[in-house]
């Protein structure tokens, strides 16, 4: 809990600047199959084709959003992890590195400038650099920060007076899942059979909840459940041309027992564990 000084790092144009020769050399240490290495090399050179709002397709950049991108980023930046361990940075400077792919934060007790200087030196050796405008050092007791879709901040428990890390889905993550639910339940999909639509919604929401079912998520999951219920009712009303709000025609039992809509949990996992411990 003492590591409240946070280096919120951002690598500048990671997928545009990563040197492919160095990346492939590191991959080759883990993979000996030449055919696989050749496929990865071709994949790295493959352009990304995106369709603009005007409907025209454009070719640009490297495949940042590919399913293999996080894996390759982990391989390349594992050098940073290894140096962190070999030089015992956490033990010497009380600085904990937390990283996934090219996203990372460092939790420190102090000496953030020295730790940051070391990070920049390692990245230079990898031909990478930090985005100076987006990289910042904050005091988590006074400021919140975002990491991998979560918002993190230090709060005081009103009942005990103790400080604790408040971890919730970020506003951006909530807005994105709501937009995806709304897109699925819009008028354009009224011709879809109910079972097909519910299957698509369940797959979408179950995956999202599986990731964000952590920390202090109860309030956000409750709001998301209410939003999902309402959007499904709107879809059903439009599909069957109902003028009412749909609460009587499509009650909760119909949504969950008949349509088999995925029921979003509204209690954070840690509260359930606490209740189970209390019963013992």
N, C-alpha and C positions, 0 to 999 in steps of 0.2 A: 504493500500500500504506500510505501514511502517514495516510490518512483513516480512522482507526479509531474516532473519536467519531461515534456514530450517533444521529440523531434518528429514532426509530421512531414515526411519526405515525399518528393515527387520527382521521378526521373524524367528528364527532358526528352520528349519524342523518342521513347524507348524503342518502339518497333520500327521507327524510321532510321535510327542511328546504330542499332546493334550490328557489329561487324560479323557478317555471315561466316567468314573463314575461321574466326576464333570460336564462334558458336559451334560450327561443325567439328572443330578439333576437340571440343569438350564433349560433344555428343559421341564422337568416335571412341572416347575412352570408356563409354558405357555400352555401345552397340558395335558389334564386329561384323554384322551382316552388311555387305557392301550394297546389296539391293535396297535395303531399308535406308541406308545413308544416302543413296542416290535419290530415293523418293523424297526424303526430307530436304535435300538440296533443291530439287525441282519445286517442291512446295514453297520454299523460301523465295524462290524467284517468281512464283506465280503472282500475277497482278490481281487486284481486287476489282470486281465489276459491280458497280452500284447503280441503282436506278434512281434518277432524280425526280423531283416533283413534276417535271415536264414530261416524264415517261421515257426520256432518253437515257441510255445506258452509258456510263463513263468508266474508264479504267484508270485506277490510281492507287498508289501506295503498296504496302506489303500486307499480307494476310494477318492483320492484328486480331480479328475476332474468331479465328479458326480454333477448333477444339484442341489442337495440339499446342497452341500458343502459350498457355500457362505452363505446360510441361517443359517446353524449350526455355522459357524465361526462368523457371526454377533451376534448370541445369546450368544456365549461364550465370545466374546470380548466386548459385551455391558457393561460388568462390568467396563471396562476402561472408556467408555463413561460416565457411571453413576458417577464414582468417579471424573472424570474431572468436571462434573457439580456440584456435591455436594460440592466439595472442592473449587469451583470457580477458577479453575486454569487459565482459560482464562482471567478473570477479574484481578486476582492477579498478574499474570506473563506475561500478553499480549501474550498468547500462544494459538493458535487455532488448535484444533485437527480435521483432516479430514481423515476419515477412511471408507473403504469398505472391508468387510470380514477381512482377515488377512493383508491387505495392508493399511498402513497409513503413513501420513506425519504430521508434526507439524510446523506451521508457527509462528515464534517468533520475538519479537523485541529485545530480549536479554535473558540472564539467561538460555541459552540453556543447560548448564551442570546440573543445578538444575532441570530443567524440565525432562531431560533425566534420571536423577537419580530416579525421581519419577515414570517414566514409567517402569523402570527396577524393581522397588519395587512391582508395581502392577502385572507385568508379573510373577514375582517370586511366588506371591500368587496364580497365575493361573497355576503354574508349567510349565511356558514357559520362554524363554529367547531370547534376541536379538542376531542376528548374528553380532558379533563385526567386522568382515571383510567387511560386506556389509552395515552396518548402519553407516551413516556419518552425519556430521553437515556442511552445506555449506552456503555460502553467495550468494543468488540468483541474486544479482547484478553483480556477477563475474562468477558464474557457473550455468550451466543448470542442471535440474534433470528430472527424468522420473516418471510418476505416472499414473497407470491404462491405459497404452497405449499412453499417451500423453507426449510430451516433453515441459517443462516449463522453461522459462528464462525471465529475465528483459531486455528490450531493450529501446533505446531512439528513439522516433519518429523523423525522419529526418526533418519533416516539422515544428512541434511545439516545438521540443526540450524536450518534456516531456517524462518521463519514463513510460513504460506500460508493463504489463505481456504478453509475446508472448506465445501463447498456440497452438501447432500444433501436428498432429499425429506423433508418434515416427517413426524413421527409421525402427525399428523392425516391427511395425504395418503395415507400407507401404509394406515392403518386404513380410510379411505374406499374405496380401490380393492379392498381385501380383502373388505370388506362387500358391495360390488357383485358381485364374483366369486362370493362365497358365495350371494348371493341368486339369481344366475342358475343355479347348479348345485345348488339345493335340490330337495327332493322334489316341490315344486309344478310343476317343469318336466320331470318324468320322461317325460311324454307327448310332449314335443317331439322331433322327429327329431334325431338326433345332428348332422347337417349344419347344421340351423338353430341349434342351441345353440352349436356351435363358431363359426358366423358371428357371432353376437351377442357371444361372448367375445372373438373376434379384434378386432372393431370397438372394443369397450370398452378392451381392454388396449393395442392398437396406438396409440390416441389418447393414453392416459395416458403410455405410454413415449415417444411423440413429444414430449411436453411436458417430462418429467422426465429425459430422456436427456441429462444435462448434469452438469458438475462431478464430484463424487466419488460417483457413483451405483452403482458396481459391486456393492457389498455388498447394497444395498437391492434392486437388480434381480435379483440371485441369489436372495435370499429370496422375492421375488415370483414368480419362475419356479418355484421349488420349491412354493410355495403353490398356484399355478395348476395345475401338474401333479397335485398331490395332490387338488385339488378336482374336476378332470376325472375322475380315477380313481374317486373316491367316487361321482360322478354315474353313471359307467358301471357300477360294481358294483351300485348300487341299481337301475338301469334293467334290467340283465340278471340280477339276483338272484345275484350271485357272492359267496361267503363269504370268499374270499381277499382279501388287501390289493390285489391287482390288478397287481402289478409284473410278473408273468410273463404274465398274460393281456393286459395293456395296457402293454407296454414303451414306452420313449421313441420307438422307431421307429414304433410303431403310432400314437401320439399325433400325431407330426409328419409322418410320411410318408403314413399312411392318412387320418387325420382332418384333416390340414392345420392343426393348431393353430399359432397364431402363436408363434414361438420368440423369447422375450424375450432381447435381448442382455444378456450378463452382464459385459461389459467397457466401462468408461466411454470415451466417444469420444476423450478426450485421450490415453489410453494407447495406442490404436490409432495415432493420429497420431505419437506418440513412437516407436513400434516401426517405423513406416514410414520415419521420418526416420533412425532408426538403421541401417536396411538400406541406405540410400543412402550 
